[in-house]
Amino acid sequence: MATVRQVQITFDCAEPERVARFWCEVLGYVVPPPPEGFTSWEEVDRTLPPERQGAAFACVDPSGVGPRLFFQRVPEGKVVKNRVHLDVRVGTGLVGEERLAALEAECARLIPLGAARVRLLRADGENESCLVMQDVEGNEFCLD
């Protein structure tokens, strides 16, 4: 049986670069350098047919540990809740008010970047508190 060595997470979206740059800020990711022979991603884009320009963008974990995030333009807009979402682990090991404070602090950092707060799910005896949010195109994610 083959072992999975790498995972890429792909987002369908309307504005790939905008969404990618949002997630760079959230996760501390970076835009990888353009392919050899190009000085910028804009230069790469200009070599594509007009309908493919701006159709994709990516970001990576600078440490090489986290998965690559890939953003691709699709014609349809988001109409229902995500079936898969990212949990941004900002409260690992924290409980109670200390955890809530960490979640709220990260929420306050992300809102000026274009994130939207959806709802706080309080600890219920089985799960710790988490904060449901949306990115710049309405994709749900949790501060966990």
C-alpha positions as CSV (number, residue, x, y, z in Angstrom):
1,M,0.0,0.0,0.0
2,A,1.3,3.4,-1.0
3,T,2.1,6.0,1.7
4,V,0.8,9.5,1.2
5,R,3.8,11.9,1.3
6,Q,2.2,15.2,0.6
7,V,-1.2,16.8,0.8
8,Q,-2.4,19.9,-1.1
9,I,-5.6,21.6,0.0
10,T,-7.5,23.2,-2.9
11,F,-10.0,26.0,-2.6
12,D,-12.5,26.8,-5.4
13,C,-13.0,30.6,-5.4
14,A,-13.7,33.7,-7.5
15,E,-10.5,35.6,-6.8
16,P,-7.6,33.1,-6.2
17,E,-4.9,35.6,-5.4
18,R,-7.0,37.6,-2.9
19,V,-8.1,34.4,-1.1
20,A,-4.5,33.1,-1.1
21,R,-3.1,36.3,0.3
22,F,-5.7,36.2,3.1
23,W,-4.7,32.6,4.1
24,C,-1.0,33.7,4.0
25,E,-1.8,36.2,6.7
26,V,-3.9,33.8,8.7
27,L,-1.4,30.9,8.7
28,G,2.0,32.7,8.2
29,Y,2.3,31.1,4.8
30,V,4.2,32.7,1.9
31,V,3.8,32.9,-1.9
32,P,6.4,30.6,-3.5
33,P,8.8,32.1,-5.9
34,P,7.8,32.1,-9.6
35,P,9.2,29.4,-11.9
36,E,12.8,29.7,-13.2
37,G,13.1,32.3,-15.9
38,F,10.4,34.6,-14.5
39,T,10.8,37.5,-12.1
40,S,7.2,37.5,-10.8
41,W,3.9,35.6,-10.9
42,E,2.4,38.6,-12.9
43,E,5.0,37.9,-15.6
44,V,4.0,34.2,-15.6
45,D,0.3,35.2,-15.8
46,R,1.0,37.3,-18.9
47,T,2.2,34.2,-20.8
48,L,-1.2,32.6,-20.3
49,P,-4.3,32.9,-22.5
50,P,-6.5,35.8,-21.3
51,E,-9.2,33.3,-19.9
52,R,-6.5,31.6,-17.7
53,Q,-4.9,34.8,-16.4
54,G,-5.5,35.1,-12.6
55,A,-7.2,31.7,-12.6
56,A,-4.9,30.1,-10.0
57,F,-2.6,31.1,-7.1
58,A,-0.9,29.1,-4.3
59,C,0.8,29.6,-1.0
60,V,3.1,27.4,1.1
61,D,4.3,26.9,4.6
62,P,7.8,28.5,4.7
63,S,8.9,25.7,7.1
64,G,7.8,23.1,4.6
65,V,5.8,21.3,7.2
66,G,2.2,22.3,6.4
67,P,0.3,21.5,3.2
68,R,0.4,23.6,0.1
69,L,-2.8,25.6,-0.4
70,F,-4.0,26.0,-4.0
71,F,-6.7,28.4,-5.1
72,Q,-8.5,28.0,-8.4
73,R,-11.1,30.2,-10.0
74,V,-14.4,28.6,-10.7
75,P,-17.4,30.1,-12.4
76,E,-20.0,29.3,-9.8
77,G,-20.2,31.1,-6.4
78,K,-20.4,29.4,-3.0
79,V,-24.0,28.5,-2.2
80,V,-23.9,26.0,0.7
81,K,-21.9,25.2,3.8
82,N,-18.4,23.8,3.2
83,R,-18.2,20.0,3.5
84,V,-14.5,20.4,4.5
85,H,-13.0,23.2,6.5
86,L,-9.7,24.2,8.1
87,D,-9.3,24.3,11.9
88,V,-6.8,27.0,12.7
89,R,-5.3,25.7,16.0
90,V,-4.8,28.8,18.2
91,G,-6.1,27.4,21.5
92,T,-4.3,24.0,21.7
93,G,-3.9,23.0,25.3
94,L,-5.9,25.9,26.6
95,V,-9.2,25.6,28.4
96,G,-11.9,27.8,29.8
97,E,-11.5,31.6,29.8
98,E,-7.8,31.3,28.7
99,R,-8.9,29.4,25.6
100,L,-11.7,31.9,24.9
101,A,-9.3,34.8,25.2
102,A,-6.9,33.2,22.7
103,L,-9.8,32.6,20.2
104,E,-11.1,36.1,20.6
105,A,-7.6,37.6,20.2
106,E,-7.1,35.7,16.9
107,C,-10.6,36.7,15.7
108,A,-9.8,40.3,16.4
109,R,-6.6,40.0,14.3
110,L,-8.4,38.3,11.4
111,I,-11.4,40.6,11.0
112,P,-9.4,43.5,9.6
113,L,-8.0,41.1,7.0
114,G,-11.5,40.4,5.7
115,A,-12.6,37.5,7.9
116,A,-16.1,37.4,9.4
117,R,-17.1,36.1,12.8
118,V,-20.0,33.6,12.5
119,R,-20.6,32.1,16.0
120,L,-18.9,31.0,19.1
121,L,-19.4,27.3,20.0
122,R,-18.9,27.1,23.8
123,A,-17.3,24.1,25.5
124,D,-19.9,21.4,26.2
125,G,-18.2,18.9,28.4
126,E,-17.0,16.8,25.4
127,N,-15.5,19.5,23.1
128,E,-13.6,22.7,24.0
129,S,-14.8,26.0,22.7
130,C,-14.2,27.0,19.1
131,L,-15.0,30.1,17.0
132,V,-16.6,29.6,13.6
133,M,-15.5,32.2,11.0
134,Q,-15.5,32.9,7.3
135,D,-12.7,33.9,5.0
136,V,-12.9,36.7,2.4
137,E,-15.1,34.6,0.1
138,G,-17.4,33.1,2.8
139,N,-15.6,29.7,3.3
140,E,-16.0,28.6,6.8
141,F,-13.1,27.8,9.1
142,C,-12.8,27.4,12.8
143,L,-10.5,29.0,15.3
144,D,-9.9,25.9,17.5
